[in-house]
Amino acid sequence: MSRLKESFTVDRKALLAYIVAGDPDKGMTVGLMHSMVEAGVDGIELGVPFSDPEAEGPVIQLAHERALAHKTSLNDCFEMVRKFRQDNQHTPIILMGYLNPIESMGYDVFSDKAASSGVDAMIIVNLPPEEAPVLSESLKRNKLDLVYLLAPTTTDQRAEMICTKSSGFVYYVSLKGTTGAGTIDVSDVAIKLERFRSMSTLPVLVGFGIKDGDTAAAVGANADGVVVGSAIVDRMANADSSQINQEVCTLLAEIRQALDELSS
């Protein structure tokens, strides 16, 4: 069984945490990843820095800029995962980013490097399923999952196709617009999740709008898990470098407790 499948259990809501590799600097990323695991995350989404992160709001865009200022590359991301795997062989790592750096590297080279470094899955924001067959086959050969996104505006016909093509889990983007935007409508999320669950046997996780324990619990009551991104990155941006791990882990521990209380 893959690390990603093992991270989803019937008696525990999954918590995935997103950070941008190399933010605020390359030397902090691996240590922060380990700290987040200790705080209770079940998986880590590691953002690949990119110059035009079109789906991201201002908070995460600035994180990409900070990482790029330190010249954090796709190969640096692989090296961070490799170092993380020296002490952690069980927590799944999902690379999240955009297709452009992958195309520059080449699909097969990318897939081989991702697998050998210890990556488990990919989320490629600007790659629709219709354009993914070649990369998808390369990832499959290396036993890497490719996770697709569902949005509030996704039609039933398209949602069925996305759920069929996705592997590992399905990621529901609960808000229209970019990351960090708006306030989540919990009742609408519940309705959407009921629809999507009828289309897929995969876990359905919800991201965008998860800011604290209260929002995580409200969404987690209907979802298989939540993804926290902007709230983490925002705390990192506003904390002294010596306090970043503590700030992030305090938030994640609060969310972990709120999710665990749903199952108690």
N, C-alpha and C positions, 0 to 999 in steps of 0.2 A: 504494500500500500504506500502511496506517495505521502510525503510530508504534508502536503496541502489537504489531502483527504483525512489524514489523521488529526488535523487541527479542528475538524468539525465533529462535535459529539452531540448526542441527543439531549444530554443533561447540562450543557454549558453553551451559552451564547458566545459566539466568536467575536473577538475584538482584534481588528487590524489597525495598525498605526502607520501613517504616512509621514515620511520626512524626505527632504531632497538631499541626495548624496553630495557631500562637500559643503553643506551649509551648517554652521557659519564658516567652517574650514575643514579641510580633508581629514585632519588629525582627530576630529571629534566624532566622526560618524560611527565608526565601529563600536566605540565605547558607549555611545548613546543607544545603539541597537541592543547591546547587551543589557543596558539599564532598563530599556522598555520591556524586554522579556521578563526581567525581575519584577517589573510593575504589573505584569499580568497580561501582556498582549499574546495573542495566539498566532500572529503572523505580522510581517513587516512589509509594507509597500515602500520600496526605495525608488524615489524619483530620480530619473536620469536628467541631468541639467540640459536645457535646450534654450536657444536664443529667442524662440517664438512660441512659448507655451500657451497657445490660443485658448485652451479651455480653463485656464487658471485665472483666479481673481488676483487682485493686487498683492495680497499677502504671500501667496505662493510664487507669483511672478518675481517678486523681490528676492525670494529664496533662490530661485534659479539664477538670478543676476549675481547674487553673492557667491554661489557655487562656481559660476563661470568666471568670476573675477579671480578665483583661485585655480582656474584652468582645469576644473574637474571634468574628466572625459568619460566616455562609455567604458574604456578600459580601466579607468580608476574605479568605476562602479564594480566591475568584475573583481578587482583586487580587494575591495572592501568586503565583498561577499566571501571571498576566499579566506580572508583573515577572520571574519566572523565564524566561519565554519571550523576553524581550528579549535574553538571551544564550544560550539553549539552545532549539533548535527540534527536537531529535531525541529527547530522553528522554521516554518516556510518563509521564503523570501520571494516577493513578487516585484519584478522591475516594472515601473510605471513610467511611461514616457511617450515619445512621438516617433513616427516611422523614420524620419529623415536620417538620424545617426545610424540606424540599423541598415538602411539602404546603402549608406556610404561604406559601411563595414562589409556588407554582403551577407545575405541571409544565412548561408551555411556556416560561414565563419562566426557570425554572431551566435547562432544556435549552439555550435560546438563550445564556444567560450563560455556562454551562459551556463550550459550544463556542467562543464568541467569546474567552474568556479563554485557551484552549489546553488544556483538560482533554480527556483521551482516553477515559476509561471511568469507570464507577461500580460500587462494591460497596455495596449497601444491605442492612445486616445483617438488618433486620426486615421485609424485603419478599419474601415467597415468590412464586414464578413465577405462581401462580394469581391473585394480586392485582396483577400488574404490567403487564397488557396496555396500559393507557392511557399510563403513563409510558414503557414500552418503546417504543411507537410514536413518542412525542415524542423520545426519545433517538435512535432510528434516523433520524429526519428530519434530525438534526444530526450523524449519523455518529459517535455515541458508543456504545461498547460497554457492555453490562450484564453483569457477571460474577456468577455465582451460586456459592453455597457447598455443598459436600458434607461430610458428617460421618461419623464411624465407624459411626453407627447408621442411616445412609441405606440404605433397601432398594434392591434392584436395579431395581425398577419405577420408584421415584421418582428414582433416580440417572440412569436413561435419560432421563427427562423433563427433569431439570435440565441434563444435558449437551446436550440438544437446544436448550434455551432459552438457555443461556449463550452469550456471544460474547466474543471476545478470548482468554480462557483459562478454565479451570475451577479453582476454588480449593478444595483439600481441607483441611479443618480436621482436623488429625491427632489431636486430643485431645478427649475429652468435657469439657464445662465451659467456663469462661471463658478468655480469653487469659492466658498466663503460668502456667497450671496444669499440674502433673504432669510426668512424664518421658515422652518419646516412645518408643513401641515400634516400632523400625525394621522388624522382621520383619512386624508387622501392617500397617504403612504399605505395604510392598512388595506384600503380598497385595491390599490395597484398590486400590492404583494399577493393578495388573494388571486388576482388574475394570473400573475406570473407563475405562482406555484402550481397552477393547474397545467402549465405548459412545460414544466421541467422538474426533474427529480433532483437537480443540483441544489445546494444551499443558495439562498438569495440573501445577499448582504446589502445594506443600505449605507450610502455615503452622501456627503454634502449636508450640512446643517447640524451635524452632531458636534455639540460644543461643550457638553458637560455631562454629569451623571444623570440629570433630569431628562435631557433630550435623548440620551442613550437608552434610558429605561423606557421612555415613551415609544421610541421606535423599535427597540429590541423586543417589546412585548409581542410584536407581529413578525419581526424579521428573524433570520437565523444568526444574524450578527450585524455589527456596525463597523464602519471605517471612519477613523478620525484623522483629519489632515490639517485643515486651516487653523483649527484651534491649537494644535501642537506647534505649528510653524510660527504662529503669532506669538505664542509664549516665548519661543526661542529668540525671536527678533527683539523682544522687549526685555529680555533678561540679561544680566551680566554673564559673561562667558562662564564664570565659575559656578553660576547658579542654573545653567540651562538644564542639566540632567535632573536636578531636583524639581524644577518647575514642571518639566514634561512628565516626570514620573508621578508627581502629586496629582496632576490631571488624570493620567491614565489609571492610577490606583482608584480614584473616585469613580471613574467610568466602569472599571472592572467590578467594583463592589456593587454598583447599581445594576449591572447586568447579572451578577451572581444572585442578587436578591430576587430576581425574576424566577429563578429556578429553585429557590429554597422553599 
